Amino acid sequence: MTADVSIRNATKVFGAFRALDDVSLDIAAGEFIVLLGPSGCGKTTLLSILGGFVEPTSGTIAIGGRDMTHVSPAKRPTTTMFQDYALFPHMCLRDNVGFGLRMRGMARAERHEKAFSYLDLVGLRASSAKKPHELSGGQRQRVALARALAVDPDVLLLDEPLGALDLKLRRQMQDELKAIQKRVGTTFVHVTHDQEEAMAIADRIVVMNKGRIEDVGTPASIYMRPRSLFSAGFMGEVNFLPARMRGTAANEAEVETALGRVALPASAFVSGVPAAGRDVTLCIRPEHFRGAGASVPTVSLGRGRITGSAFFGTHHRCHVAADGTVLTAHLPQTDNPEVGTELDLRLKADSIVVLQDGAGV
Amino acid sequence: MRHLTTALAALYAGLLYLFIFLPVVVLVLFSFQDGTLPVPPLNGLTLRWYEAVFSDGKLMAALGNSLVVAVVSSAIACLLGFLAAYAFARYTLPASALLRSLIVAPMTVSTLIIGLGLLSVLNLTGLRLSLVTVGIGHVVINLPLCFAIIYASMGGHQVNIERAARDLGARDWQVMLLVTAPMLLPSILAAFFLSVTFSWDEFIVAFLLSRFDVTLPVEIWSMLRSGLDPRTNAIGSVVFLISVAFLIVMELAVFRKTGKSS
């Protein structure tokens, strides 16, 4: 089963701390949503409010069109997968997975049948008689997933479920989570502080900071067209270049930066073209400093000198000094950048994003 | 020099164990005395005192009473201790630390005081002295112990597990019965068996709060009033043996469980 979720003006105050500040969000049925942000950004509070473990100070939550704001966790069409898995240590896997069904009064034989099918889904049917302590971390994780899904929730809430796994296993579990979500069609709301994990699994990412939503969108749109400085910085490495608006034409605007005047297409301005004289920030991903073809419009920031370089496998990460500004550039792995050589700071015009200072969503 | 210190340490340890176990060894040894006085010299070995004890209707009735009182009162003490521990561990209560120490405080009060106090209270309520009143007394003295053992084993890591159970639709009583209690089973069993062994050979409260039906320690005490007799050694050995049996069961139950859970 699956359902849409609607969060309206949710605010949660703990004493003097606003953990969640007037957050509104609509999640479509069957969507895989990732709440992404640093610790203390409010993502876990929002998840707890969806699960019913925390009541919002103000605002409402609706799931499948029904108001759930003051409904207890047991009576919600949600289940939570906890960070520490929270498996029942004294029960075998079959009974762990069947627990929710038992609470719903399902007969033993039917319950076991269903528990087996969900253990099958996560590839652990053969271990159904084992206890949780006999399993590895990744296996416990799968059992927790099967247990949460066995009661057919409309919405599954995942609280940093991959946090305790090592990197390789985490990547593998991300693929599995995504595949299982596609299969069962349940709405998944997943909390993490790892932007790579978010990009690997999400249909849409919700970037949060200081109790507010900074940005919402597909992984590509958030990475390529961030709508706030925080969002741009949190999703990956980025160069922030301060600038001032000079003049605007029909489809173009000119900005003055420390590296000279640059003409940018109007589409680079995510939140509209500001008036002349306003301060803005150019966001440039390091991998965009790569020789653009002649066929597309390019922007030049002059020339820079490579002051440092390190090989990262997929790219060379270089520091480039130009007119007192230090930029980071990722050059192709096949290049051989040497410290001291000059680099043409040319990039595709549409790869630059301009944000107004202090701009949020 | 090192050998000497090792030898001295071994000697010291040996003396210490001798000091602790000599009375029990003497008691058990002279329960087999072939003669009417349970004192040296040992005249020979016989089982006739055990025969006499096991065919003594009053003693066997008292033994049965003791078992019933020990098991029932310990079960009640564990149940109450568990509920109290659950409340203190899972809810924020006003003056929680004070209330907790008040529950444990009776452990430091002598059983004589508790027995006398209960006797006056029972007189006021008009409740007749019986095995029930002895059981009540044993619940009073064992509850602090059960509470302390169970409370100590309730940690924060179980909170999320209980949350998960609630999230999956369990009601409060189902969470306690199906999740919390089974998770805490090792410590609940430890509390139960320790409580049983205390109740099993408790004398003062049992003596003050009983009348016609008495427990085994009280019956043994009335036997002693007619003088020393190898029968007292025999029944004493039986009491000791049963205590040891309870302790072994506890060790097996508790360590088998904790050894398995990670």
Chai-1 contact restraints between the chains, C-beta under 6 A:
chainA,res_idxA,chainB,res_idxB,connection_type,confidence,min_distance_angstrom,max_distance_angstrom,comment,restraint_id
A,P73,B,R166,contact,1.0,0.0,6.0,A-B,restraint_1
A,P73,B,D167,contact,1.0,0.0,6.0,A-B,restraint_2
A,A74,B,R166,contact,1.0,0.0,6.0,A-B,restraint_3
A,A74,B,G169,contact,1.0,0.0,6.0,A-B,restraint_4
A,T79,B,D167,contact,1.0,0.0,6.0,A-B,restraint_5
A,T80,B,D167,contact,1.0,0.0,6.0,A-B,restraint_6
A,F82,B,N160,contact,1.0,0.0,6.0,A-B,restraint_7
A,F82,B,A164,contact,1.0,0.0,6.0,A-B,restraint_8
A,D84,B,N160,contact,1.0,0.0,6.0,A-B,restraint_9
A,A86,B,N160,contact,1.0,0.0,6.0,A-B,restraint_10
A,A86,B,I161,contact,1.0,0.0,6.0,A-B,restraint_11
A,A86,B,A164,contact,1.0,0.0,6.0,A-B,restraint_12
A,F88,B,V179,contact,1.0,0.0,6.0,A-B,restraint_13
A,P89,B,S261,contact,1.0,0.0,6.0,A-B,restraint_14
A,H90,B,P182,contact,1.0,0.0,6.0,A-B,restraint_15
A,F99,B,L168,contact,1.0,0.0,6.0,A-B,restraint_16
A,G100,B,L168,contact,1.0,0.0,6.0,A-B,restraint_17
A,G100,B,G169,contact,1.0,0.0,6.0,A-B,restraint_18
A,M103,B,L168,contact,1.0,0.0,6.0,A-B,restraint_19
A,M103,B,G169,contact,1.0,0.0,6.0,A-B,restraint_20
A,M103,B,A170,contact,1.0,0.0,6.0,A-B,restraint_21
A,R104,B,G169,contact,1.0,0.0,6.0,A-B,restraint_22
A,H133,B,S262,contact,1.0,0.0,6.0,A-B,restraint_23
